[in-house]
Amino acid sequence: MYELYEFDWSSIPGALPFLWQGMVVSLEITFVAVVFGIVWGTALAIMRLSSVTPLSWFAAGYVNLFRSVPLVMVLLWFFLIIPHLLESLLGFPRGTDMRLGSAIAGFALFEAAYYSEIIRAGIQSVPKGQMAAANALGMNYRQAMQRVVLPQAFRNMVPLLLTQGIILFQDTSLVYVSALADFFGAAYKVGDRDGRLVEMLLFAGAVYFVICFAASQWVRHFQKKLKTA
């Protein structure tokens, strides 16, 4: 007969400070990757819609490359390659801890490909007459995009951008490949140390669920407000 597993949650209270440090790392990666991803993704979307063929090809190639490769592989690329590049090109001291910077770079460049597609769809959702009206008022292409098209496009796609941010927060758990102590990594380390891996992973899963579910509900509420505004 198999013995029933006896749960013991007593190690969680003492581990909360360490888990919080991991949560800070996860949130830092999420915030920086979202901001950079939206900025770079906007540039990629504009390049892909551009009539300049080299720019359009570059943006399409970038998006297709990153959307065709698993995120964990991208993180490994940056974890293994970026430190060597910085050491050889910029003279960084050998052995410098670049795990956080490598993880942020990997996530930001990877997510930019997905944000680019969201933003491109948002731009295309704006009626073409808006661009024609802006041109009739004497605006050039950059001014029309900046003052007329992009504000309307971002209004349409804010819920999708926020949802992608929630997905990114969930994906931060993949930084375990670089031994970086994010929230999931911290929970795993504590559980492995105390022999209570099941409890710690269940607790981590519950925390992820609460945060992501609450964020999803807020996005849904925000989307309804946008529709009624």
N, C-alpha and C positions, 0 to 999 in steps of 0.2 A: 504493500500500500504506500502511496505517495503521501508525504506529510504536507499539510496545508502551509502555504507561505505566511509567515507572521510579519505583518507590516510594522515598521518602527519609524515614526516620523520625527524622532527626537533630535536628529542631527540637523534638521532644517533651520530652526531658530538661530543656532550658532553660526550657520553658514550664510545668513542673510547679508552681512556686510560684503563678503566675497562675491556673492551672487549679484549684489547691486553694482559692484565694480564691473562685472561682466555685462550687466544690462546697459551701463553707461557706454561701454565699447560698442555694443550692438546698436544703440541709438545714435552714437556718433557716426558709425559707418553708414547707417540709414540716412541720416540728415545730409551728410556731405555728398553721398552718392545720388540722392534725389535732386539736390540743388545743381550739382554738376551735370547730372544726367539730363535734366530739363534744359539747361543752357546749351550743352553740346548737342542734345537731341533736336532742339529748335534749329540750330545751325545746320545740322544734317538734313532736316526736313526741308528747309529752304533750298539747300544745295540740290536735293533730289528733285525738287520741283522747278529748278532753274533750267533755263534754255541753254545754258553753257554746258555742253556735253561732257567735258572732263569732270566738272563738279558733280554733275548728276551721276556719272559712272562711279566716281569715288564714293559718294554717299551710298549708292546702291550696293557697292561691293562691301563697304564697311558694315552696313546693316545685315546683309546676307551672311557675312562671315560670322559675326557675333551671334546671330540668331540660329546658326547651324552648329554651334559648338556648345557642349555642356558647360554650365557656369562653373562647376567644380574644376574643370580642366583649365578654364581661363584663370581662376584663382591660383592654380598650381603654376601656370605660366608666369604670372606676375610675382609669385612668391619665390620662384627659382631664378627668374631672369632679372628683375628690377634691381635687387641688391648688387648683382655683378656689374650691371651697367653703371650704377651710381658709383661703385667703387673704382671702376676703370676710367669712366669719363669725367667724374667730378671729384675724384680723390677722396671719397668717403672712407673713413677708417674701416678696415676689415673687421667683420664681426658685429657691425652696428645693427641694432634691432630695427628692422624695417618691416616687420610683419603687419603692423597697423597700416602704414602707408601703402604697402603693396596690396593689402586687402581693399582699402578704399579705392585705389586706382583701378583694380580689377572690377569691382562692383560698379563704379561710376562709368567706366567705358563700356561695360557690358550692358548696363541698364540704359545707356544713351541710345542704343540701337532700338530698344523697345519703346522708349519715349519718343524717338524719332517717328516711328510709325503712328503712334497715337496723335502726335502733333501734326503730322502730314495729313492724316484723316480730318483733324480739326480744321486745318487751313482749307482743305478742299470742301468742307461743309459750309463755308462762308460763300454766299452767292457771288458769282463773278461780277455782277453789277456793282458790288461794293468797290472792287478795284477800279472799274471803269469810272465810277463816280469820283474816286480819289484822284485819278489821273485828270479828270475834267476840272478839278479844283486846282490843278497845277502841281500836284505832288509827284515826286519821282517814285520809283519802285520801292526803295528803302523806306521812304516816308510813309507810303501807302501801307506797307506791311507793318511798320512799327505803330502807326497811329490808327489804322482802320481795321486791317485784316486780323492781325494777331490778337488784339484785345477781344474781338468777337470769338475767335477760334478758341482762346484759352477759357472763355466763359463756357463754351460748349463742352470742353474736354476736361475741366477741373475734376469732376468725379472719377474719370478714368485715370487721371494722373495720381490722384490720392489712392485709388485702389492699387495701382502699380506700386506705390510706396509701401502699402501694407504687405504686398507680396515680397517686396525687397526686404522688409524687416524680417519676415519669416525665413528668407533665404540666407540671412546673415549667419545662421547656424552652420553654414557650410565652411566657415572660416576655420573649422577644426582641422582642415587639411594643412594649415600653417601653424598649428598648435597655439593659436591665439585664443586667449581666455575671454571669449564673448560670453553671453549669458548661458547658452547651451553648453559651451566648453567648461565654464565654471561649475555648472550643475553636474556634469559628467565627472569632473575631477573630484569634487566633494563626495559624490556617490561612490566612486571607485576607492577613494581613500578610506571612507568609513564602512565600506562593505554594504552600502544601502543604495546601490545603483538604481534599482527599480523605483524606490521612493523618490529619489531626486529627479529621475527622468519623468516620472508622473507629475511631480510638482512643476518642473520646467514646462511640460506640455500644457498644464492647466494655466500657467502664467501667460504663455503664448496665446492660448485660446481666449482668455479674458481680454488681453490687450487688443488682439486682432478683431475679435467680435465687437468690442466696444467701438473700435475705430471704424469698422464696417457699418455699424448702425449710425454713427455720426455722419459718415459719407452719404448714406441713404437719406438721412434727414436734411443734409446740406443740399443734396440733389433736388429734393422736393421744394426747398426754399428757392432754388434757382429757377425752377419751372414756374413757380407762382409769382416770382418777382417781376 
